[in-house]
């Protein structure tokens, strides 16, 4: 049996397949042209959907395609052939997804990010954290991964509820309600975890109306699909206090644009689609198991039924959650907030997510003021504090090279404490870039 591997880590999968199934003829390469040539001779494909989609566009077609992702949206474009068997990666993400969810639930209860802020201020913080015991958790998407997450959380004493396409009895959930009836439970939940796949039904599910039903102290964790959330409505709900915070792992558009409001939204933490990395070892075991079933003509684990219209791609016009003129205006207003209101800044990125527990009652402007004061002690400018040109702001710091070059001055070269990380205060996002590149020392 000839197997084509189209993966960035193709050398790892090649080695693992040779060990697990020595009789297989494995073809793999990092060159796209060579990969296309090999595709016509291989009836079985293993790899990531974005690379496989390119091969399908070129007219190649396998008998069976095993995706290494749980999501298969790139393979479901209307222009691509569906005359083959397609299977998703199932049963290998439950453990890592549960660990991710538990990380931020415990961090929320134990006020981990608030402790960091206290350390930045050199303030002894002896507040006692809370426990997960007795908390109510709603898992929206009680499928394979949702079931594993629920089982993982049970030993911590939480009460787990589920949401599925239809109401049913399913252990270990106390109750599994229909998607259309989830609003009934939202007001009681301390945690809402979205695990819904990219199907048409949950598109824009989490809108302003639904967020208004949340418990004000609830934490929203989205590890399902970004299309389920109306971005502008989530930013507005956080600002109005409908929920305590949000951990967003998946977005409508990835990477997230530099001017997207999520970067500066109060109480929102971005994790960059890192919740469930694929394990090559586990993926190889699943593939070998499915390969035996394929050769025997049996059912495959994680097989996609194209006839049901499962996981159809979302419309690109909705990528940023702009579903109406009102939402579009709200999104544009949020994007320009930090530029037009320098005296009432949103949280800088180093403080993002601090509202998840301990700082939920502290205004964003107050938190930013303390953070800016800490920056000034180290002769670092904060663009969210003042929109005036360098050298004329409240901290009176020397001008950066950007402002000096525009004014024809070489004053920046006379800066007694030059830094290659300094940027013009009027350039959006510079603080985030600098903080991402520099390893901060919290001591003077």
C-alpha positions as a Markdown table, in Angstrom:
| # | Residue | x | y | z |
|---|---|---|---|---|
| 1 | Unk | 0.0 | 0.0 | 0.0 |
| 2 | Unk | 1.4 | 3.4 | -1.0 |
| 3 | Unk | 0.9 | 6.2 | 1.4 |
| 4 | Unk | 1.5 | 9.9 | 0.8 |
| 5 | Unk | 2.5 | 12.1 | 3.7 |
| 6 | Unk | 1.8 | 15.9 | 3.3 |
| 7 | Unk | 2.9 | 17.4 | 6.6 |
| 8 | Unk | 5.3 | 20.0 | 7.8 |
| 9 | Unk | 6.7 | 17.3 | 10.1 |
| 10 | Unk | 6.7 | 14.7 | 7.4 |
| 11 | Unk | 10.1 | 13.3 | 8.4 |
| 12 | Unk | 8.7 | 12.4 | 11.9 |
| 13 | Unk | 5.6 | 10.7 | 10.5 |
| 14 | Unk | 7.7 | 8.8 | 7.9 |
| 15 | Unk | 9.9 | 7.4 | 10.7 |
| 16 | Unk | 6.9 | 6.5 | 12.9 |
| 17 | Unk | 5.1 | 4.8 | 10.0 |
| 18 | Unk | 8.2 | 2.7 | 9.0 |
| 19 | Unk | 8.3 | 1.5 | 12.6 |
| 20 | Unk | 4.6 | 0.8 | 13.0 |
| 21 | Unk | 3.9 | -0.7 | 9.5 |
| 22 | Unk | 7.2 | -1.7 | 7.8 |
| 23 | Unk | 5.3 | -3.1 | 4.8 |
| 24 | Unk | 4.0 | 0.3 | 3.7 |
| 25 | Unk | 5.5 | 2.3 | 0.9 |
| 26 | Unk | 5.7 | 5.8 | 2.3 |
| 27 | Unk | 6.2 | 8.8 | 0.1 |
| 28 | Unk | 7.0 | 12.2 | 1.6 |
| 29 | Unk | 8.8 | 15.4 | 0.7 |
| 30 | Unk | 8.9 | 19.1 | 1.7 |
| 31 | Unk | 8.8 | 20.2 | -2.0 |
| 32 | Unk | 5.3 | 21.1 | -3.2 |
| 33 | Unk | 6.1 | 20.2 | -6.9 |
| 34 | Unk | 7.5 | 16.8 | -5.9 |
| 35 | Unk | 4.5 | 16.2 | -3.6 |
| 36 | Unk | 2.1 | 16.8 | -6.5 |
| 37 | Unk | 4.0 | 14.3 | -8.6 |
| 38 | Unk | 3.8 | 11.7 | -5.9 |
| 39 | Unk | 0.1 | 12.2 | -5.2 |
| 40 | Unk | -1.1 | 10.6 | -8.4 |
| 41 | Unk | 0.6 | 7.3 | -7.5 |
| 42 | Unk | -0.7 | 7.1 | -3.9 |
| 43 | Unk | -4.3 | 5.9 | -3.0 |
| 44 | Unk | -3.9 | 6.9 | 0.7 |
| 45 | Unk | -3.0 | 10.3 | 1.9 |
| 46 | Unk | -2.0 | 11.4 | 5.5 |
| 47 | Unk | -1.5 | 15.0 | 6.4 |
| 48 | Unk | -2.8 | 18.4 | 7.2 |
| 49 | Unk | -5.9 | 19.7 | 5.3 |
| 50 | Unk | -4.3 | 22.9 | 4.0 |
| 51 | Unk | -1.6 | 21.0 | 2.1 |
| 52 | Unk | -4.1 | 18.3 | 1.0 |
| 53 | Unk | -6.5 | 20.9 | -0.4 |
| 54 | Unk | -3.7 | 22.2 | -2.7 |
| 55 | Unk | -3.3 | 18.7 | -4.1 |
| 56 | Unk | -7.1 | 18.3 | -4.6 |
| 57 | Unk | -7.2 | 21.6 | -6.5 |
| 58 | Unk | -4.5 | 20.2 | -8.9 |
| 59 | Unk | -6.9 | 17.4 | -9.8 |
| 60 | Unk | -5.4 | 14.6 | -7.7 |
| 61 | Unk | -7.8 | 12.4 | -5.8 |
| 62 | Unk | -7.1 | 9.7 | -3.2 |
| 63 | Unk | -9.3 | 6.8 | -2.2 |
| 64 | Unk | -9.0 | 7.7 | 1.4 |
| 65 | Unk | -7.6 | 10.8 | 3.1 |
| 66 | Unk | -6.7 | 10.9 | 6.8 |
| 67 | Unk | -6.5 | 14.4 | 8.2 |
| 68 | Unk | -4.1 | 15.1 | 11.1 |
| 69 | Unk | -6.3 | 18.0 | 12.3 |
| 70 | Unk | -9.7 | 17.7 | 14.1 |
| 71 | Unk | -10.9 | 20.5 | 11.8 |
| 72 | Unk | -11.1 | 19.9 | 8.0 |
| 73 | Unk | -12.5 | 23.2 | 6.8 |
| 74 | Unk | -9.9 | 23.6 | 4.0 |
| 75 | Unk | -11.0 | 20.3 | 2.4 |
| 76 | Unk | -14.7 | 21.4 | 2.2 |
| 77 | Unk | -14.5 | 24.2 | -0.3 |
| 78 | Unk | -17.2 | 23.9 | -2.9 |
| 79 | Unk | -14.7 | 23.7 | -5.7 |
| 80 | Unk | -12.9 | 20.6 | -4.3 |
| 81 | Unk | -13.8 | 17.0 | -5.1 |
| 82 | Unk | -15.5 | 14.9 | -2.5 |
| 83 | Unk | -15.3 | 11.6 | -4.2 |
| 84 | Unk | -13.1 | 10.0 | -1.6 |
| 85 | Unk | -13.3 | 8.8 | 2.0 |
| 86 | Unk | -12.3 | 11.5 | 4.5 |
| 87 | Unk | -11.5 | 10.9 | 8.2 |
| 88 | Unk | -10.7 | 13.5 | 10.9 |
| 89 | Unk | -8.3 | 13.1 | 13.8 |
| 90 | Unk | -10.5 | 11.9 | 16.7 |
| 91 | Unk | -9.7 | 10.5 | 20.1 |
| 92 | Unk | -6.2 | 12.1 | 20.3 |
| 93 | Unk | -7.0 | 15.7 | 21.4 |
| 94 | Unk | -9.1 | 15.0 | 24.5 |
| 95 | Unk | -6.2 | 14.9 | 27.0 |
| 96 | Unk | -4.3 | 18.0 | 25.8 |
| 97 | Unk | -7.6 | 19.9 | 25.4 |
| 98 | Unk | -8.6 | 19.0 | 28.9 |
| 99 | Unk | -5.2 | 20.1 | 30.3 |
| 100 | Unk | -5.5 | 23.4 | 28.5 |
| 101 | Unk | -9.0 | 24.1 | 29.9 |
| 102 | Unk | -8.0 | 23.1 | 33.4 |
| 103 | Unk | -4.9 | 25.4 | 33.2 |
| 104 | Unk | -7.0 | 28.5 | 32.8 |
| 105 | Unk | -9.8 | 27.4 | 35.1 |
| 106 | Unk | -7.3 | 26.9 | 37.9 |
| 107 | Unk | -5.5 | 30.1 | 37.0 |
| 108 | Unk | -8.8 | 31.9 | 37.2 |
| 109 | Unk | -9.6 | 30.5 | 40.7 |
| 110 | Unk | -6.1 | 31.0 | 42.1 |
| 111 | Unk | -5.8 | 34.5 | 40.6 |
| 112 | Unk | -2.4 | 33.7 | 38.9 |
| 113 | Unk | -2.4 | 36.8 | 36.6 |
| 114 | Unk | -3.3 | 39.1 | 39.5 |
| 115 | Unk | -0.3 | 37.8 | 41.4 |
| 116 | Unk | 1.9 | 38.8 | 38.5 |
| 117 | Unk | 0.5 | 42.3 | 38.6 |
| 118 | Unk | 1.2 | 42.5 | 42.4 |
| 119 | Unk | 4.8 | 41.4 | 41.8 |
| 120 | Unk | 5.2 | 44.1 | 39.1 |
| 121 | Unk | 4.1 | 46.7 | 41.7 |
| 122 | Unk | 6.2 | 45.1 | 44.4 |
| 123 | Unk | 3.1 | 44.6 | 46.5 |
| 124 | Unk | 2.8 | 41.7 | 48.9 |
| 125 | Unk | -0.4 | 40.0 | 47.9 |
| 126 | Unk | -1.7 | 37.5 | 50.5 |
| 127 | Unk | -5.2 | 37.1 | 49.2 |
| 128 | Unk | -6.5 | 33.6 | 49.3 |
| 129 | Unk | -7.6 | 32.0 | 46.1 |
| 130 | Unk | -10.8 | 30.0 | 45.4 |
| 131 | Unk | -11.4 | 26.4 | 44.6 |
| 132 | Unk | -13.0 | 24.6 | 41.7 |
| 133 | Unk | -15.0 | 22.5 | 44.0 |
| 134 | Unk | -18.7 | 23.2 | 43.5 |
| 135 | Unk | -18.3 | 25.3 | 40.4 |
| 136 | Unk | -20.7 | 24.7 | 37.5 |
| 137 | Unk | -19.2 | 24.1 | 34.1 |
| 138 | Unk | -21.1 | 24.2 | 30.8 |
| 139 | Unk | -19.4 | 22.3 | 27.9 |
| 140 | Unk | -20.9 | 23.5 | 24.7 |
| 141 | Unk | -20.2 | 20.5 | 22.4 |
| 142 | Unk | -20.6 | 17.2 | 24.2 |
| 143 | Unk | -18.8 | 15.1 | 21.5 |
| 144 | Unk | -15.6 | 13.1 | 21.7 |
| 145 | Unk | -13.5 | 16.0 | 23.1 |
| 146 | Unk | -16.2 | 17.4 | 25.3 |
| 147 | Unk | -16.7 | 14.0 | 26.9 |
| 148 | Unk | -13.0 | 13.7 | 27.6 |
| 149 | Unk | -12.9 | 17.2 | 29.1 |
| 150 | Unk | -15.8 | 16.5 | 31.3 |
| 151 | Unk | -14.2 | 13.3 | 32.6 |
| 152 | Unk | -11.0 | 15.2 | 33.3 |
| 153 | Unk | -12.8 | 17.8 | 35.4 |
| 154 | Unk | -14.9 | 15.5 | 37.5 |
| 155 | Unk | -12.2 | 14.8 | 40.1 |
| 156 | Unk | -12.0 | 18.5 | 40.9 |
| 157 | Unk | -15.6 | 18.4 | 42.3 |
| 158 | Unk | -17.2 | 20.5 | 39.5 |
| 159 | Unk | -20.8 | 20.0 | 38.3 |
| 160 | Unk | -20.6 | 19.4 | 34.5 |
| 161 | Unk | -23.4 | 20.2 | 32.2 |
| 162 | Unk | -23.4 | 19.7 | 28.4 |
| 163 | Unk | -24.9 | 21.1 | 25.2 |
| 164 | Unk | -25.4 | 19.0 | 22.1 |
| 165 | Unk | -27.5 | 19.2 | 18.9 |
| 166 | Unk | -30.3 | 17.5 | 20.8 |
| 167 | Unk | -31.1 | 16.8 | 24.5 |
| 168 | Unk | -29.9 | 13.4 | 25.7 |
| 169 | Unk | -28.7 | 11.5 | 28.7 |
| 170 | Unk | -24.9 | 11.2 | 28.7 |
| 171 | Unk | -22.5 | 10.4 | 31.5 |
| 172 | Unk | -20.7 | 12.1 | 33.2 |
| 173 | Unk | -22.9 | 15.2 | 32.4 |
| 174 | Unk | -25.6 | 16.0 | 34.9 |
| 175 | Unk | -27.7 | 17.2 | 32.0 |
| 176 | Unk | -27.2 | 17.5 | 28.2 |
| 177 | Unk | -29.5 | 20.1 | 26.7 |
| 178 | Unk | -30.2 | 21.0 | 23.1 |
| 179 | Unk | -28.3 | 23.9 | 21.6 |
| 180 | Unk | -31.5 | 25.8 | 21.2 |
| 181 | Unk | -32.1 | 25.6 | 24.9 |
| 182 | Unk | -28.7 | 26.5 | 26.3 |
| 183 | Unk | -29.7 | 30.0 | 27.4 |
| 184 | Unk | -31.7 | 28.4 | 30.2 |
| 185 | Unk | -28.4 | 27.2 | 31.8 |
| 186 | Unk | -26.1 | 30.1 | 31.1 |
| 187 | Unk | -27.1 | 32.3 | 34.0 |
| 188 | Unk | -26.0 | 29.6 | 36.5 |
| 189 | Unk | -22.7 | 28.6 | 35.0 |
| 190 | Unk | -19.3 | 29.7 | 36.4 |
| 191 | Unk | -17.5 | 28.5 | 33.2 |
| 192 | Unk | -18.7 | 28.2 | 29.7 |
| 193 | Unk | -16.4 | 26.2 | 27.4 |
| 194 | Unk | -17.1 | 26.2 | 23.7 |
| 195 | Unk | -16.0 | 23.1 | 21.9 |
| 196 | Unk | -18.4 | 23.2 | 18.9 |
| 197 | Unk | -16.9 | 22.2 | 15.5 |
| 198 | Unk | -17.1 | 24.4 | 12.5 |
| 199 | Unk | -20.6 | 23.5 | 11.4 |
| 200 | Unk | -23.1 | 26.0 | 10.0 |
| 201 | Unk | -25.4 | 25.9 | 13.0 |
| 202 | Unk | -23.2 | 27.6 | 15.6 |
| 203 | Unk | -22.0 | 30.4 | 13.4 |
| 204 | Unk | -22.3 | 33.7 | 15.3 |
| 205 | Unk | -23.9 | 31.7 | 18.2 |
| 206 | Unk | -22.2 | 33.9 | 20.9 |
| 207 | Unk | -23.7 | 37.3 | 20.1 |
| 208 | Unk | -24.7 | 40.2 | 22.3 |
| 209 | Unk | -28.0 | 38.6 | 23.3 |
| 210 | Unk | -26.3 | 35.4 | 24.5 |
| 211 | Unk | -23.5 | 37.2 | 26.3 |
| 212 | Unk | -26.1 | 39.2 | 28.2 |
| 213 | Unk | -27.4 | 35.9 | 29.7 |
| 214 | Unk | -24.0 | 35.0 | 31.2 |
| 215 | Unk | -23.3 | 35.1 | 34.9 |
| 216 | Unk | -21.3 | 38.3 | 35.6 |
| 217 | Unk | -18.5 | 36.2 | 37.3 |
| 218 | Unk | -18.3 | 33.6 | 34.5 |
| 219 | Unk | -15.2 | 32.8 | 32.4 |
| 220 | Unk | -15.7 | 32.1 | 28.7 |
| 221 | Unk | -13.2 | 29.7 | 27.1 |
| 222 | Unk | -13.3 | 29.2 | 23.3 |
| 223 | Unk | -11.3 | 26.3 | 22.1 |
| 224 | Unk | -13.8 | 25.2 | 19.4 |
| 225 | Unk | -14.0 | 27.5 | 16.4 |
| 226 | Unk | -13.7 | 31.2 | 16.0 |
| 227 | Unk | -16.8 | 31.6 | 13.8 |
| 228 | Unk | -19.0 | 30.8 | 16.7 |
| 229 | Unk | -18.3 | 34.1 | 18.4 |
| 230 | Unk | -19.2 | 37.6 | 17.2 |
| 231 | Unk | -16.0 | 39.4 | 18.0 |
| 232 | Unk | -17.4 | 42.9 | 18.5 |
| 233 | Unk | -20.1 | 41.6 | 20.8 |
| 234 | Unk | -17.6 | 39.8 | 23.0 |
| 235 | Unk | -15.5 | 42.9 | 23.4 |
| 236 | Unk | -18.6 | 44.9 | 24.2 |
| 237 | Unk | -19.9 | 42.3 | 26.7 |
| 238 | Unk | -16.5 | 42.3 | 28.5 |
| 239 | Unk | -16.5 | 46.1 | 28.7 |
| 240 | Unk | -20.1 | 46.1 | 30.1 |
| 241 | Unk | -19.4 | 43.4 | 32.7 |
| 242 | Unk | -21.7 | 40.7 | 31.4 |
| 243 | Unk | -18.9 | 38.2 | 32.1 |
| 244 | Unk | -15.6 | 38.3 | 34.1 |
| 245 | Unk | -13.2 | 37.4 | 31.3 |
| 246 | Unk | -12.5 | 35.3 | 28.2 |
| 247 | Unk | -9.8 | 33.0 | 27.1 |
| 248 | Unk | -9.8 | 32.9 | 23.3 |
| 249 | Unk | -7.7 | 30.2 | 21.6 |
| 250 | Unk | -9.3 | 30.3 | 18.1 |
| 251 | Unk | -10.3 | 33.3 | 16.0 |
| 252 | Unk | -12.2 | 33.9 | 12.8 |
| 253 | Unk | -9.0 | 35.1 | 11.1 |
| 254 | Unk | -5.6 | 33.7 | 12.0 |
| 255 | Unk | -3.1 | 35.2 | 12.6 |
| 256 | Unk | -5.2 | 37.9 | 14.2 |
| 257 | Unk | -4.8 | 41.3 | 12.4 |
| 258 | Unk | -2.8 | 43.9 | 14.3 |
| 259 | Unk | -5.7 | 46.3 | 14.6 |
| 260 | Unk | -8.2 | 43.7 | 15.8 |
| 261 | Unk | -10.0 | 44.7 | 19.1 |
| 262 | Unk | -9.1 | 41.4 | 20.8 |
| 263 | Unk | -5.5 | 42.6 | 21.3 |
| 264 | Unk | -6.6 | 45.4 | 23.7 |
| 265 | Unk | -9.9 | 44.1 | 25.0 |
| 266 | Unk | -10.2 | 44.3 | 28.8 |
| 267 | Unk | -10.2 | 40.9 | 30.5 |
| 268 | Unk | -9.5 | 38.9 | 27.3 |
| 269 | Unk | -6.5 | 36.6 | 27.0 |
| 270 | Unk | -5.3 | 35.3 | 23.6 |
| 271 | Unk | -3.5 | 31.9 | 23.4 |
| 272 | Unk | -2.9 | 31.7 | 19.6 |
| 273 | Unk | -4.5 | 28.4 | 18.7 |
| 274 | Unk | -2.2 | 26.4 | 21.0 |
| 275 | Unk | -4.8 | 24.4 | 23.0 |
| 276 | Unk | -4.4 | 21.0 | 21.2 |
| 277 | Unk | -1.2 | 20.3 | 19.3 |
| 278 | Unk | -1.2 | 17.1 | 17.3 |
| 279 | Unk | 0.9 | 14.3 | 18.7 |
| 280 | Unk | 2.6 | 12.5 | 15.9 |
| 281 | Unk | 2.8 | 9.3 | 17.9 |
| 282 | Unk | -1.0 | 9.3 | 18.7 |
| 283 | Unk | -1.8 | 10.3 | 15.1 |
| 284 | Unk | 0.2 | 7.4 | 13.7 |
| 285 | Unk | -1.6 | 4.9 | 16.0 |
| 286 | Unk | -4.9 | 6.2 | 14.8 |
| 287 | Unk | -3.8 | 6.1 | 11.1 |
| 288 | Unk | -2.6 | 2.5 | 11.4 |
| 289 | Unk | -5.8 | 1.5 | 13.1 |
| 290 | Unk | -7.9 | 3.1 | 10.4 |
| 291 | Unk | -5.6 | 1.7 | 7.6 |
| 292 | Unk | -6.4 | -1.8 | 8.8 |
| 293 | Unk | -10.1 | -1.0 | 8.7 |
| 294 | Unk | -9.8 | 0.5 | 5.3 |
| 295 | Unk | -8.1 | -2.5 | 3.8 |
| 296 | Unk | -10.8 | -4.7 | 5.4 |
| 297 | Unk | -13.6 | -2.6 | 4.0 |
| 298 | Unk | -14.8 | -1.7 | 7.5 |
| 299 | Unk | -16.0 | 1.6 | 9.0 |
| 300 | Unk | -13.3 | 4.2 | 9.8 |
| 301 | Unk | -13.0 | 6.2 | 13.0 |
| 302 | Unk | -13.8 | 9.9 | 12.5 |
| 303 | Unk | -15.2 | 9.4 | 9.0 |
| 304 | Unk | -16.9 | 12.5 | 7.6 |
| 305 | Unk | -20.3 | 12.2 | 5.9 |
| 306 | Unk | -20.3 | 14.7 | 3.0 |
| 307 | Unk | -24.0 | 14.1 | 2.3 |
| 308 | Unk | -24.9 | 15.7 | 5.7 |
| 309 | Unk | -23.2 | 18.9 | 4.8 |
| 310 | Unk | -21.0 | 18.6 | 7.9 |
| 311 | Unk | -18.5 | 21.3 | 8.5 |
| 312 | Unk | -19.2 | 23.5 | 5.5 |
| 313 | Unk | -16.8 | 26.5 | 5.2 |
| 314 | Unk | -17.9 | 29.8 | 6.7 |
| 315 | Unk | -18.6 | 32.9 | 4.6 |
| 316 | Unk | -15.5 | 35.2 | 4.5 |
| 317 | Unk | -17.7 | 38.3 | 4.8 |
| 318 | Unk | -18.3 | 37.3 | 8.4 |
| 319 | Unk | -14.7 | 36.8 | 9.3 |
| 320 | Unk | -14.5 | 39.6 | 11.8 |
| 321 | Unk | -18.0 | 39.1 | 13.2 |
| 322 | Unk | -19.5 | 42.1 | 11.3 |
| 323 | Unk | -23.0 | 41.0 | 10.7 |
| 324 | Unk | -24.7 | 44.4 | 10.4 |
| 325 | Unk | -24.0 | 48.1 | 10.1 |
| 326 | Unk | -24.4 | 48.5 | 13.8 |
| 327 | Unk | -21.9 | 45.7 | 14.5 |
| 328 | Unk | -19.5 | 47.1 | 11.9 |
| 329 | Unk | -19.7 | 50.5 | 13.6 |
| 330 | Unk | -19.1 | 49.0 | 17.0 |
| 331 | Unk | -16.1 | 47.0 | 15.7 |
| 332 | Unk | -14.5 | 50.1 | 14.1 |
| 333 | Unk | -15.2 | 52.1 | 17.3 |
| 334 | Unk | -13.4 | 49.4 | 19.4 |
| 335 | Unk | -10.4 | 49.2 | 17.0 |
| 336 | Unk | -9.8 | 53.0 | 17.2 |
| 337 | Unk | -10.5 | 53.2 | 20.9 |
| 338 | Unk | -6.9 | 53.3 | 22.1 |
| 339 | Unk | -5.9 | 55.8 | 19.4 |
| 340 | Unk | -8.8 | 58.3 | 20.0 |
| 341 | Unk | -9.0 | 58.0 | 23.8 |
| 342 | Unk | -5.4 | 58.1 | 25.0 |
| 343 | Unk | -6.5 | 59.5 | 28.4 |
| 344 | Unk | -8.8 | 56.5 | 29.0 |
| 345 | Unk | -6.7 | 53.6 | 27.8 |
| 346 | Unk | -7.7 | 50.0 | 27.5 |
| 347 | Unk | -5.3 | 47.5 | 29.1 |
| 348 | Unk | -1.9 | 47.1 | 27.5 |
| 349 | Unk | -1.0 | 43.6 | 26.4 |
| 350 | Unk | 1.2 | 42.9 | 29.5 |
| 351 | Unk | -1.9 | 43.4 | 31.6 |
| 352 | Unk | -4.4 | 41.6 | 29.3 |
| 353 | Unk | -6.4 | 39.1 | 31.1 |
| 354 | Unk | -5.7 | 40.4 | 34.6 |
| 355 | Unk | -9.4 | 41.0 | 35.1 |
| 356 | Unk | -10.1 | 37.2 | 35.0 |
| 357 | Unk | -10.4 | 37.2 | 38.8 |
| 358 | Unk | -8.5 | 39.4 | 41.2 |
| 359 | Unk | -8.5 | 42.6 | 39.2 |
| 360 | Unk | -12.1 | 42.3 | 37.9 |
| 361 | Unk | -13.2 | 45.2 | 40.1 |
| 362 | Unk | -10.4 | 47.5 | 39.2 |
| 363 | Unk | -11.1 | 50.0 | 36.3 |
| 364 | Unk | -8.9 | 49.4 | 33.2 |
| 365 | Unk | -7.7 | 53.0 | 33.3 |
| 366 | Unk | -6.5 | 52.6 | 36.9 |
| 367 | Unk | -4.7 | 49.4 | 36.1 |
| 368 | Unk | -3.0 | 51.0 | 33.1 |
| 369 | Unk | -2.0 | 54.0 | 35.2 |
| 370 | Unk | 0.0 | 51.8 | 37.6 |
| 371 | Unk | 1.5 | 49.9 | 34.7 |
| 372 | Unk | 2.5 | 53.1 | 33.0 |
| 373 | Unk | 4.1 | 54.3 | 36.2 |
| 374 | Unk | 6.1 | 51.1 | 36.3 |
| 375 | Unk | 7.2 | 51.6 | 32.7 |
| 376 | Unk | 8.3 | 55.2 | 33.4 |
| 377 | Unk | 10.6 | 54.1 | 36.2 |
| 378 | Unk | 12.5 | 52.2 | 33.5 |
| 379 | Unk | 12.4 | 55.0 | 30.9 |
| 380 | Unk | 10.1 | 53.1 | 28.6 |
| 381 | Unk | 7.2 | 54.9 | 26.9 |
| 382 | Unk | 3.6 | 53.6 | 26.9 |
| 383 | Unk | 1.7 | 54.6 | 23.7 |
| 384 | Unk | -1.6 | 54.0 | 25.4 |
| 385 | Unk | -1.0 | 56.7 | 28.0 |
| 386 | Unk | -0.4 | 59.7 | 25.7 |
| 387 | Unk | -0.8 | 60.4 | 22.0 |
| 388 | Unk | 1.5 | 63.4 | 22.0 |
| 389 | Unk | 4.8 | 63.2 | 20.2 |
| 390 | Unk | 7.8 | 61.8 | 22.0 |
| 391 | Unk | 9.3 | 64.2 | 24.4 |
| 392 | Unk | 6.1 | 66.1 | 25.0 |
| 393 | Unk | 4.1 | 63.6 | 27.0 |
| 394 | Unk | 3.6 | 63.5 | 30.8 |
| 395 | Unk | 6.7 | 61.4 | 31.3 |
| 396 | Unk | 8.9 | 63.9 | 29.4 |
| 397 | Unk | 11.0 | 61.0 | 28.0 |
| 398 | Unk | 13.5 | 61.8 | 25.2 |
| 399 | Unk | 12.1 | 61.5 | 21.6 |
| 400 | Unk | 12.5 | 58.2 | 19.8 |
| 401 | Unk | 14.3 | 58.0 | 16.5 |
| 402 | Unk | 11.0 | 57.9 | 14.6 |
| 403 | Unk | 9.9 | 61.3 | 16.0 |
| 404 | Unk | 13.4 | 62.7 | 15.7 |
| 405 | Unk | 13.7 | 61.8 | 12.1 |
| 406 | Unk | 10.3 | 63.5 | 11.2 |
| 407 | Unk | 11.3 | 66.7 | 13.0 |
| 408 | Unk | 14.7 | 66.8 | 11.6 |
| 409 | Unk | 16.3 | 66.5 | 15.0 |
| 410 | Unk | 19.0 | 64.2 | 16.1 |
| 411 | Unk | 18.0 | 64.5 | 19.7 |
| 412 | Unk | 17.3 | 60.8 | 19.9 |
| 413 | Unk | 21.0 | 60.1 | 19.5 |
| 414 | Unk | 21.6 | 62.0 | 22.7 |
| 415 | Unk | 19.3 | 59.8 | 24.7 |
| 416 | Unk | 21.3 | 58.8 | 27.8 |
| 417 | Unk | 19.6 | 55.4 | 27.9 |
| 418 | Unk | 19.2 | 54.3 | 24.3 |
| 419 | Unk | 17.3 | 51.1 | 23.6 |
| 420 | Unk | 16.8 | 49.3 | 20.3 |
| 421 | Unk | 13.3 | 48.4 | 21.5 |
| 422 | Unk | 12.2 | 52.1 | 21.5 |
| 423 | Unk | 9.5 | 53.0 | 19.0 |
| 424 | Unk | 7.5 | 56.0 | 18.1 |
| 425 | Unk | 4.6 | 56.5 | 20.5 |
| 426 | Unk | 2.2 | 57.1 | 17.7 |
| 427 | Unk | 2.8 | 53.7 | 16.1 |
| 428 | Unk | 0.0 | 51.3 | 17.2 |
| 429 | Unk | 1.1 | 48.0 | 18.6 |
| 430 | Unk | 4.7 | 48.9 | 19.3 |
| 431 | Unk | 4.5 | 48.2 | 23.0 |
| 432 | Unk | 3.2 | 44.7 | 22.2 |
| 433 | Unk | 6.1 | 44.0 | 19.8 |
| 434 | Unk | 8.7 | 45.2 | 22.2 |
| 435 | Unk | 7.3 | 43.2 | 25.1 |
| 436 | Unk | 7.2 | 40.1 | 22.9 |
| 437 | Unk | 10.9 | 40.5 | 21.9 |
| 438 | Unk | 12.4 | 41.5 | 25.2 |
| 439 | Unk | 12.8 | 39.3 | 28.3 |
| 440 | Unk | 11.8 | 41.6 | 31.0 |
| 441 | Unk | 13.6 | 41.7 | 34.3 |
| 442 | Unk | 11.2 | 42.5 | 37.1 |
| 443 | Unk | 14.0 | 43.9 | 39.3 |
| 444 | Unk | 15.8 | 47.1 | 38.9 |
